Amino acid sequence: MDASHRGALMLVRLVALCVMLVGFLDTALYLTRCFEPKHPESIRVLPIVTNSIPVMVGVVILIRAKAIAEWIADWLE
């Protein structure tokens, strides 16, 4: 694997991890708002599911990272 393929693979992995981090932070902020002591809310499933969509997208990107990295490296050459 040459340098351009390794760089593209590292970029794809970084993007996937950042997308997953955004999903985790969205879900954590929603749960923090639900457990707030002054104004508690009931926990609903739909906001948790919609806030965790980026986590699922990040996992899919990580699974397909090599194929995406090859596509990016070929596109850049």
C-alpha positions in Angstrom: 0.0 0.0 0.0 1.6 3.2 -1.1 1.5 6.6 0.7 -1.6 8.0 -1.1 -3.7 4.9 -0.2 -2.5 5.0 3.4 -3.3 8.7 3.6 -6.7 8.2 2.1 -7.4 5.3 4.5 -6.4 7.4 7.5 -8.6 10.2 6.3 -11.6 7.9 5.9 -11.1 6.5 9.4 -10.8 9.9 10.9 -14.0 11.1 9.2 -15.8 8.0 10.4 -14.7 8.5 14.0 -15.7 12.1 13.9 -19.1 11.3 12.6 -19.5 8.7 15.4 -18.3 11.2 18.0 -21.0 13.6 16.8 -23.7 10.9 17.2 -22.5 10.0 20.7 -22.4 13.6 21.8 -25.9 14.3 20.4 -27.3 11.3 22.3 -25.4 12.2 25.5 -26.7 15.8 25.4 -30.3 14.5 24.9 -29.9 12.1 27.8 -28.4 14.8 30.0 -31.3 17.1 29.3 -33.7 14.3 30.2 -32.0 13.7 33.6 -31.7 17.4 34.5 -32.6 17.8 38.2 -34.7 21.0 37.9 -36.7 20.2 34.8 -36.8 16.4 34.2 -38.3 15.1 31.0 -39.5 11.7 30.1 -37.1 9.7 27.9 -38.5 9.1 24.4 -37.1 6.5 22.0 -37.4 8.5 18.7 -34.9 11.3 19.6 -32.4 8.7 20.8 -32.8 6.8 17.6 -32.5 9.9 15.4 -29.5 11.2 17.4 -27.7 7.8 17.0 -28.0 7.7 13.2 -24.5 9.3 12.8 -23.1 6.5 14.9 -24.5 3.9 12.5 -23.3 5.8 9.5 -19.8 6.0 11.1 -19.8 2.2 11.7 -20.8 1.6 8.0 -18.0 4.0 6.9 -15.5 2.1 9.1 -16.6 -1.2 7.6 -16.2 0.0 4.1 -13.1 2.2 4.8 -10.8 0.3 2.5 -13.1 0.5 -0.5 -13.8 4.2 0.1 -10.1 4.9 0.6 -9.2 3.2 -2.7 -11.9 5.2 -4.5 -10.6 8.5 -3.0 -6.9 7.6 -3.9 -8.0 6.7 -7.5 -10.0 9.9 -7.8 -7.1 12.0 -6.6 -4.6 10.4 -9.1 
